[in-house]
Amino acid sequence: MKKRIFQLVVGSILIGISVVPLHAVIVLNDPACPFQSKYTSMQICTLITESASQLLQSASEAFRFMNEVEVAENSGLNIGTALQEIDLAAVKAEQALKMFYEIIAIGSEASYDETRIKKLKVFNYKQYASKNSLNPDTMARVGQFLSQGNVLGLYQCHADNLETLLTILNQIKKDLLTGRLSEKKVLWSLLQQYNTIMMLGNYASLVFYQI
């Protein structure tokens, strides 16, 4: 494809995550989850790490798929390989989503650590984004939840984003099963959704590490 989709996919994702320190790359990673119970916090932090791993594996398979799309311009699309890659990307995304459903269920039964919640409420999200050259709209989205102390709301937002990602992946899979490649707008939406999820999670991680 003339737009060189694969290179732009990788480039956009790298741009989205390169602005954060390595310790904050894991999506929604928090060194001290804001719940009173240490056991609950440990459960949730472990699940967040495992979910992030599944998401990154999903992205890796999606990149492989987009590479197949890229080289198809010269040699034709290998439907079998593309289908295998997009199917695995969908499986990993679904696993990441299931873990976040579990995180939300556990968190809904737990009480917040009010000391940590207060720090989230007084954090200057706009100033931090400006000082560190972060995307102001993405940080505003993070702040929409965390400035209210609504950590579970942020978790639900992440789960909603994963649901959208899974819908896109399944649409591409459905098209491949009929022997055709999805329209470009669907492929671009796949790029955008990974980027949205990664950046939102990364920015939230940055905030958690600051407090």
N, C-alpha and C positions, 0 to 999 in steps of 0.2 A: 504494500500500500504506500502511496506517495507520501502520506503524512508520517510515515515511519512510527507506527503506533508503539512498537515495543520500546524503542528508545525513549519516547515521551512518557510511557508508563513508568519506567525505571527512574527517569530523570525527575518527574514530578513527585514521586514518592520520596526519593532521596532529598529533594529540596524541602519537602514537608517535614522530614525528621532530622535533617542535618543541623537545624538551628537549636537542637536541644543537647545537653550533655549526655554522655553515655549512660550515666546512672538513671536517666529518665526516659530512655528509649522504650522500655517495656510499657505497654499500653495500660494506663491507669494504675501503674505501680505506686504503692504507698508504703514507706518503711514502717509506718505505725497506723494501721487502719483505725479510723475514728469510732471505735465501738468500745464500750466499757469492759466487756468480757475479753480477757486476753485469749481465751480459747476461741471465741468467735472471731476475733481479729486475725488469729493465726489461720483459721479455716478460710476466711475470706481472702487474705493475702495469698495463700497458697493457690486457691482457685483462680484468682486474678492472674497470677503468673502462668498457670497452666493454660488458661484461656488465651492469654497473650501469645503463648507458644503456638497454640493451634492456629491463631489468626495469622501469625507470621509464616507458618507452613502453608496456609491457604494462599497467602500472597505470593509465596515462592512458586507454587504450582500455577497460579494465575499468570505469573511472569513467563513461565515456560510456555503456557498456552499462547500468550501474546507474541512470543518469539515464533511459534508455529505460524501465526497469522502473518508476521512480518516476512518470513522467508517464503510464504506461499505466493507472494507476488511474482517470484521467479520460477518456482517449481510446483506450484499447486498445493492446496491444503491437504495435509495428511489427517483425514477425518478421525481415524482410529486413535492416533496419538493425541490430537487435540481433545477428543472426547475423554480420554483417560485422564488427561491433566485437569480439565475443567471439572470432571467428576470428583477428583481428589480434592480440588480446591473447595468444592461445595461441601464435601464430607467434613473437612477440617473447619470450615466456617460454621457448619451446623454444630460441631462439637464445642466450638468456642461459645456459641449462643447458648447451648444447653447448660454450660458451666455458669454463664451469667444469670440464667434463670435461677440456678441453685444459689448463687451469691445473693440475689435479690430476696429469695425466700428466707435465707438465713438472716440477712440483715434486717428484714421486716420484723423479725421476732426479737431483735436485739435493741439495746439502748445505746445512744451515742455517748461518746466521751465528750462532755460539754466543754472541757478545757480546749480540746483540739478543735471543736466546732466553732468556738469563739474566735480562734485564730483564723479560720476560714472566712468568717464573717467580716473581719476587719482588714483582711488582705486587700491591697490595692491592685486589682487585676489590670486595670487600664494602664497604670503607671508601669507595672512590671512588663507588660507587653511592649510598651513604647521603649523602655530602657533596653530591652533585649531584642528589639527588632522582630517581634513576633506578629503574626497575623492578628490584627485587632478584632476582627469578626469572630474568629475561632476562640480567642481568649474571652471575648464577651459572652459567647455561648457557655463556656466553662464557668465563668463568673455568675451567669444567670442562676446556676444551681448552687455552687459552692458559697456564694456570698449570702445565701439564705440558709446555709448549713444543711442543704438538701443533698447529701451524698448519694442516697438511694435514688433520687431523681436523676442524678448524673449517670448512675449505673443503668437505670431504665433507658435513658437516652442512648447509651452505648448499645444496649440490647436491641433497641429499635433500629439503630444503624446496621447492626449485624443482620437483623431480619431483612432489611432492604438489600443488603449485599447478597444474602442467600437467594432472594427472589431473582436478582439479576443473574447470578450464576446458574440457577435452575432454568432460566429462560434461554441462556446460551446453550446449556446442555440439551434442552428440548429441541432447539434449532439444529444442533449437530446430529441429533438422533434421526432427523429427517434428511440428513445429508447436505445441509447448507450452513453457511456462516451467518451469524446474526448481523443486523444492520450496524453501520458504524456508530450510530447514536447509542446503541446498546453497549458496544465495546467501550465507548468513551464514558458511559455511565459506570461501567465496572471500574475504570481508572479512578473516576471521581469519588466513588464510594470508598474504595480502599484509602484514598488520600484523606477523605473526611474523617474516617475512623481513626487512622493513624495520628493525624494532627490533633484531633480532639483528645485522644488518650494521652499523647505526649505532653500536651499543654497542661492537662490535669496532673500528670506526674510531676511536672516542674513545680506546680503550686504545692503539691503535697510535700515535696522535698524542701521547699522554702520554709515551711512552717514547722 
